Amino acid sequence: MEPIAVTVRGEGRWVLIHRCTNCGRLRLNKTAGDDNVLLLMRLAALPLTMPFVPFAADPEPAGNGNGNGTKPRKPRARKNATGEARPA
């Protein structure tokens, strides 16, 4: 079993969430008075280190905003089922 998260139950009681390393089953375990508070806080802050929305580490380079600094391409004409170009 490995601790993966912390949650808070009624009356402010902290509960550890463990995952079995073999089968992946989740189990809840109440924290004890002698548990390491620093480690509990690290577990609680773990989701903050992995943002849900990915972000760009580097700003986009100068240009037209497509990221590679070249001119945008003109879209190709679409073709219908017979292979003829149809108006855009």
KALIN-V185180 format. One line per field, one symbol per residue. burial: 1 if it has 16 or more other C-alpha atoms within 10 Angstrom, else 0. Layout:
burial=???
//
This chain:
burial=0010110000000111111000000000000000000001001100000000000000000000000000000000000000000000
//
